[in-house]
Amino acid sequence: MTIEFGTAPVGTVLTFDDITVYNGNLPPVGVVPGAATKIAATSTDFEGAGPFPASGGQYGGAAATFAFGAPAGAVAAASGTQGASAAVVAAGTASYNLQFVGPWTQLTGGRKYTARVQVRATAPSPVTLVFLRNLVYTPFAPSFAPVTVGTAWTTLTIADVILPATAEYHVQAEFGLAAAGTTLFFDNLEVFDTTDGPAPAPPATNSVTPGGGGGSGTATKIAATSTDFEGAGPFPASGGQYGGAAATFAFDGTAPAPPATNPVTPGGGGGGGGATVLATTSEDFSGPGAPKFVFAQFAGAALTPGNAAGVAQATVVTAGADQYALQLVGPSVQLDATKTYTISASVTASVATTVQVLFLQETPTLAPVSPQGFAVGPAAKTVTLAGVKPPTTGPHHVQFEFGKSAAGTVMTFDNIVVIVQ
C-alpha cells in the first residue's frame, strides 16, 4: 500500500495514524476495528429525561399500557433507576400482538449485529426477541423461540446475526401471550455491530427479592403499580370504560366537573337506537392516566412526542416519503361490519400540512379503511371522517398520518371522538 502526496505545497505537514488494511468491505463510519460498536440510535438505558428510542405496539385486540423512563426504583429498572414497562390489559392470541420495539435504524448488509434487552415480569410470560427488516416484516435470527420470563431479570439476546442487505431494521420483543394483569419491565435495549469484536457483557442487574409461593421469601412492593394517592401525583392508576358505560374518574381527592360532550344526534334504524361514543378509542388527553393514543415513526421519519396543555403534541424531526411514516395511533378496538363509524378530532399544525385520517384493519392483513386527507394549519380545525363502514368485523384502530409534514412542524391533536351508529 502506498499513500502518495507528492503534489502537496511546500511547508505542508501531513500526519498519518491508524493505518488498517481490510479484506472485504470497509466497516461503517464510527465502527472501531477490533471491537464491538454500540448502535446509539437504537440503544437506551432509559436514564435521564428522554425521549427514548423505544415504543410499544398493540394489535389484534390485545392491549397494554406502556411507560418509558419514568423513575420506578430498582424493582422496575434492571440497572440505574429508570426503565420501561408494559402493563397487559388484554392478552392477544399471537406473540406479535403486544410489542416493545426499538426504532427503525439503517444497518449495513453483510455485517454482524447483536441485539439484547433485559426483561422481567410479575408472572411467568413468554417473550420472543426478533430482528425485523422494514417493509419486509419477516423475523430472522439464528433462533427466535419464545423464552419464559419470570420475576428475575433475564437478558434476551440475538447474537451475531448477519444482515442480508443494507436497510432499516429494528429489534422487537413480543409478549402478546402474556396474561392480562401481568406487568413486564424492560431495560438496557442494546444493539451492537459485532463484526469486528464481541459485544461486552450486559449491565449488572439490580436485585429483585423473591417472594410469595406459600410464604417463603420476602415480599417486595412493586412501586410502579402501588400508590396511596398522597402528594401531588401523577399516580399509577387510571380508569377504564367499555361497552358504552361511562364514568368520571378523579385521582387527587377531588371530583372535577365532567367535560362538555360533543353533540351526538340520535337517529337511524327506523327511529330506534342512535349514535354511541366509543369511549375505548376516544381521548381528550386531560386525564391523569396514560393516553390511549401514542405516536409512532417508520421508514426513517422521526418525531419528538410530548403532551402540552392537555393535548397530544409532536414535533417533526425528519419528514418521511409517505404519510404513514409519522402517526398518532389509537388502541385496537373491535369494529362491526354492519355498523357505521365517524372519527373526529381537533388538529393544528404550526406549518400548513395534510393529515390523513383512517381506520387501519389489523387482521387478517393490515389494510387502510376509508383514508381521507385534511388540510390543517396553525388554527385549530375539526377534521371529520364520516360514514365509514368497515369491510370486515374485527380489530381495527384509528390512525392519524402526517409523515410528509416538514421538519420542525409542531402537530397537536385533541378531542378525538369515535362514534358508532
C-alpha positions in Angstrom: 0.0 0.0 0.0 1.3 3.5 -0.9 -0.1 6.8 0.2 1.1 9.5 -2.3 1.3 13.2 -1.6 4.0 14.5 -3.9 2.0 17.5 -5.1 1.3 18.9 -1.6 2.6 22.5 -1.3 6.0 23.2 0.3 5.5 23.6 4.1 2.5 21.3 4.3 2.7 19.0 7.3 0.8 15.7 7.0 0.2 13.2 9.8 -0.8 9.5 9.4 -2.2 7.2 12.1 -4.2 4.0 12.5 -3.4 2.5 9.1 -5.5 -0.6 8.6 -6.0 -2.9 5.7 -9.2 -4.9 5.3 -10.0 -8.0 3.3 -13.6 -7.2 2.4 -15.9 -4.2 2.7 -14.9 -1.3 4.9 -16.8 -1.0 8.2 -19.4 1.7 8.5 -18.3 5.1 9.8 -18.0 5.1 13.6 -17.2 1.4 13.8 -14.0 0.7 15.7 -11.9 -2.1 14.2 -11.3 -5.0 16.6 -14.2 -4.1 18.9 -18.0 -4.2 19.0 -19.7 -0.8 18.4 -22.9 0.1 20.1 -25.6 1.5 17.7 -26.6 4.6 19.7 -29.7 5.3 17.6 -31.4 2.1 18.8 -29.9 1.6 22.2 -31.0 3.1 25.5 -30.8 2.5 29.3 -33.9 4.8 29.9 -31.9 7.0 32.2 -32.4 10.8 32.1 -35.2 12.9 30.7 -35.8 11.2 27.3 -37.3 10.9 24.8 -36.1 7.3 24.4 -35.6 5.3 21.2 -38.3 2.7 22.1 -42.1 2.4 21.8 -44.9 0.0 22.3 -47.3 -1.7 19.8 -50.6 -3.4 20.3 -52.5 -5.4 17.6 -55.3 -7.9 17.1 -57.4 -6.7 20.1 -54.5 -7.0 22.6 -53.8 -4.0 24.8 -51.2 -2.8 27.2 -50.3 0.5 29.0 -46.7 1.5 28.2 -44.3 3.7 30.2 -40.8 4.7 29.2 -38.2 6.2 31.5 -40.4 7.0 34.5 -38.4 6.7 37.7 -39.6 3.5 39.3 -36.9 2.3 41.6 -34.7 -0.8 41.4 -37.6 -3.3 41.0 -38.6 -1.8 37.7 -35.1 -1.0 36.4 -32.5 -3.6 35.6 -29.8 -1.1 36.3 -29.9 2.5 37.4 -33.3 3.9 38.5 -35.3 4.1 35.3 -36.7 1.6 32.9 -39.7 0.8 30.7 -42.8 -1.1 31.5 -45.9 -2.6 29.8 -49.0 -3.5 31.9 -51.0 -6.0 30.0 -54.7 -5.0 29.9 -55.9 -7.6 27.4 -53.9 -10.6 26.2 -53.6 -11.4 22.5 -53.8 -14.6 20.5 -50.3 -14.4 19.0 -46.9 -13.3 20.3 -46.7 -10.3 18.0 -50.0 -8.8 19.3 -48.0 -6.9 22.0 -44.6 -5.5 21.3 -41.7 -3.5 22.8 -39.8 -2.1 19.9 -36.7 -0.1 19.0 -36.8 2.5 16.2 -36.2 1.6 12.5 -32.4 2.2 12.1 -30.2 1.9 9.0 -27.9 -1.1 9.4 -25.3 -2.5 6.9 -25.9 -5.7 5.0 -23.2 -8.4 5.3 -22.1 -7.2 8.8 -22.9 -9.0 12.1 -25.1 -7.5 14.7 -26.1 -8.5 18.2 -29.3 -7.3 19.9 -30.3 -7.7 23.5 -32.7 -6.4 26.1 -33.2 -7.2 29.8 -36.7 -8.3 30.8 -38.7 -9.4 33.9 -42.4 -10.0 34.5 -44.7 -10.1 37.5 -45.9 -13.5 36.3 -44.3 -16.1 34.0 -44.7 -14.9 30.4 -43.3 -15.9 27.0 -41.3 -13.2 25.3 -39.8 -13.5 21.8 -36.9 -11.3 20.7 -36.6 -10.8 16.9 -35.0 -8.6 14.3 -37.3 -7.2 11.6 -36.5 -5.5 8.3 -38.6 -2.5 7.4 -41.3 -3.2 4.7 -40.5 -6.9 4.8 -41.6 -7.7 8.4 -40.3 -11.3 8.4 -38.4 -12.2 11.6 -35.0 -13.7 11.1 -32.3 -14.7 13.6 -30.4 -17.9 14.5 -33.2 -18.6 17.0 -36.2 -16.7 17.9 -38.1 -19.2 20.1 -40.0 -17.7 23.0 -38.3 -17.5 26.4 -40.4 -17.7 29.5 -39.5 -14.7 31.6 -40.3 -14.6 35.3 -39.7 -12.2 38.3 -35.9 -12.3 37.9 -34.2 -10.2 35.3 -33.5 -12.2 32.1 -31.2 -11.0 29.3 -32.6 -11.9 25.9 -30.0 -11.9 23.1 -29.9 -12.4 19.4 -26.2 -12.9 18.7 -24.1 -12.2 15.6 -26.9 -12.0 13.0 -25.5 -11.3 9.5 -28.0 -8.9 7.9 -29.0 -9.8 4.3 -29.0 -6.3 2.9 -28.4 -2.7 3.9 -31.8 -1.4 5.0 -33.8 -0.2 8.1 -34.1 -2.8 10.8 -35.5 -2.8 14.4 -35.5 -5.0 17.4 -38.8 -6.3 18.6 -39.6 -8.0 21.9 -43.0 -9.7 21.5 -45.2 -10.7 24.5 -48.7 -10.9 23.1 -49.4 -14.1 25.0 -48.7 -12.6 28.5 -51.8 -12.8 30.7 -53.9 -9.8 31.4 -52.8 -8.2 34.7 -49.2 -9.0 34.1 -46.6 -6.2 34.0 -43.4 -6.6 32.1 -40.4 -4.5 32.7 -37.7 -3.7 30.1 -34.3 -2.1 30.4 -31.0 -1.8 28.6 -32.1 -2.2 25.0 -28.8 -2.5 23.1 -27.7 -3.2 19.5 -24.0 -3.8 18.6 -22.1 -4.1 15.4 -20.1 -7.3 16.3 -18.4 -7.8 13.0 -15.0 -6.8 14.5 -15.4 -8.0 18.1 -17.8 -9.5 20.6 -20.4 -7.5 22.5 -19.4 -6.5 26.0 -21.1 -8.2 29.0 -24.6 -6.9 29.7 -25.1 -4.5 32.5 -25.3 -6.0 36.0 -28.9 -6.0 37.2 -30.5 -4.7 40.4 -31.5 -7.5 42.7 -35.2 -8.5 42.9 -36.3 -10.1 46.2 -38.3 -13.3 45.5 -41.5 -13.8 47.5 -44.8 -15.5 47.6 -45.3 -19.1 46.9 -46.7 -20.2 50.2 -45.0 -17.7 52.4 -41.3 -18.3 51.5 -39.1 -15.4 50.9 -39.7 -11.7 51.5 -42.5 -9.8 49.7 -41.3 -6.8 47.7 -43.7 -3.9 46.9 -43.8 -3.2 43.2 -43.5 0.6 43.4 -44.5 1.1 39.7 -48.1 -0.2 40.4 -48.6 0.8 44.1 -49.9 4.1 45.5 -51.6 5.6 48.5 -52.7 8.6 46.4 -50.9 11.0 48.7 -49.0 14.0 47.3 -49.3 15.8 44.0 -49.3 12.9 41.6 -49.5 11.7 38.9 -50.5 8.3 40.3 -50.0 4.9 38.8 -53.8 4.3 38.4 -56.3 5.1 35.7 -60.0 4.4 34.9 -61.5 2.2 32.2 -64.9 2.4 30.5 -66.1 -0.1 28.0 -69.3 -1.2 26.2 -70.9 2.2 26.3 -70.5 2.6 30.0 -69.1 5.9 31.2 -67.7 7.4 34.5 -65.8 10.4 35.7 -62.6 9.5 37.5 -60.6 11.5 39.9 -57.2 10.5 41.4 -56.3 13.5 43.6 -59.1 13.6 46.2 -61.3 16.0 44.2 -64.0 15.3 41.7 -63.8 17.6 38.7 -66.8 18.5 36.7 -67.4 16.2 33.8 -66.1 17.6 30.5 -68.5 19.0 28.0 -69.5 16.4 25.4 -69.6 16.7 21.7 -73.2 16.8 20.4 -74.4 13.4 19.1 -77.6 13.3 17.0 -79.7 10.2 17.7 -81.4 8.5 14.8 -81.3 5.8 12.3 -82.7 2.3 12.4 -86.3 3.3 11.8 -86.4 5.5 14.9 -84.9 3.1 17.3 -81.3 3.3 18.6 -78.8 6.1 17.9 -75.2 7.1 17.9 -72.8 6.0 20.7 -69.4 7.3 21.5 -66.8 4.6 21.6 -65.1 5.6 24.9 -62.3 3.0 24.5 -60.9 4.8 21.5 -61.9 8.4 22.2 -59.5 10.7 24.1 -59.3 14.3 25.3 -55.8 14.0 26.8 -56.8 15.6 30.0 -56.9 12.6 32.4 -54.1 11.6 34.9 -53.6 8.2 33.3 -51.6 7.3 30.2 -53.4 8.5 27.0 -55.0 5.9 24.7 -53.2 7.3 21.7 -49.5 7.1 21.1 -47.1 8.5 18.4 -45.2 6.2 16.0 -42.5 6.6 13.4 -41.4 4.5 10.4 -39.2 4.3 7.4 -36.6 6.8 8.5 -39.0 9.6 9.5 -38.7 10.9 13.1 -40.6 12.9 15.6 -40.3 14.1 19.2 -43.5 13.4 21.1 -44.9 15.2 24.1 -48.1 16.4 25.8 -48.7 20.1 26.3 -51.7 21.8 27.9 -53.9 18.7 27.6 -53.2 17.9 24.0 -51.1 15.3 22.2 -48.1 17.1 20.7 -45.3 16.0 18.4 -42.5 17.9 16.6 -41.4 16.6 13.3 -37.7 16.0 13.3 -37.3 14.2 9.9 -40.1 14.2 7.3 -41.0 10.9 5.6 -41.5 10.0 2.0 -45.0 8.7 2.8 -47.9 9.9 5.0 -47.8 6.6 7.1 -44.2 7.3 8.2 -45.4 9.5 11.1 -48.6 8.6 13.0 -50.8 9.1 16.0 -52.2 5.7 16.7 -55.2 4.7 18.8 -55.8 1.4 20.7 -57.1 -1.7 19.0 -61.0 -1.9 19.1 -63.5 -4.4 17.6 -65.5 -2.9 14.7 -68.7 -4.3 13.4 -69.1 -4.5 9.6 -72.8 -3.9 9.9 -72.3 -0.5 11.6 -71.2 2.9 10.5 -68.4 4.9 12.3 -67.3 8.5 12.4 -63.9 9.9 13.6 -63.5 13.5 14.6 -60.6 15.4 16.2 -59.2 18.9 16.7 -55.9 19.2 14.9 -53.3 22.0 14.5 -50.0 22.3 12.6 -47.5 25.1 13.1 -46.9 24.9 9.3 -49.6 24.1 6.8 -49.7 20.4 6.1 -52.0 17.5 5.4 -53.1 14.9 8.0 -54.7 11.7 6.8 -57.4 10.1 8.9 -58.3 6.4 8.7 -59.2 3.2 10.4 -56.5 0.5 10.0 -57.8 -3.1 9.7 -55.4 -5.3 11.8 -56.4 -8.8 10.7 -56.1 -10.9 8.6 -53.8 -8.4 7.0 -53.1 -4.7 7.7 -55.3 -2.6 5.4 -56.3 1.1 5.5 -60.1 1.7 5.6 -61.5 4.9 4.1 -58.4 7.1 4.3 -59.1 10.8 3.8 -56.7 13.8 3.8 -57.4 17.1 5.5 -55.5 20.4 5.2 -54.6 21.8 8.6 -52.6 24.8 9.8 -52.0 26.9 12.9 -55.7 27.5 13.6 -57.4 24.6 15.4 -59.5 22.6 12.8 -62.0 19.8 13.5 -61.4 17.1 11.0 -64.2 14.6 10.5 -64.1 11.2 8.7 -67.8 10.2 8.5 -69.7 7.3 7.2 -67.0 4.6 7.5 -68.3 1.0 7.1 -65.5 -1.5 7.7 -65.4 -4.3 5.2 -65.0 -6.9 7.9 -65.8 -7.4 11.5 -62.6 -7.5 13.6 -59.9 -5.5 15.3 -59.1 -2.0 13.9 -57.5 1.2 15.2 -57.8 4.9 14.5 -54.7 6.4 12.7 -53.8 10.0 12.0 -50.9 10.1 9.5 -48.7 13.2 8.8 -45.4 11.7 7.6 -44.9 14.3 4.8 -45.0 17.3 7.2 -41.9 19.4 7.1 -39.2 19.1 9.7 -39.9 21.5 12.5 -43.7 21.3 12.2 -45.4 21.0 15.5 -48.6 18.9 15.4 -51.3 18.8 18.1 -54.3 16.6 18.4 -57.2 16.9 20.9 -60.8 15.8 21.5 -60.6 12.6 19.5 -64.1 11.1 19.3 -65.2 7.9 17.6 -68.9 7.4 17.1 -70.7 4.2 16.1 -74.2 4.2 14.6 
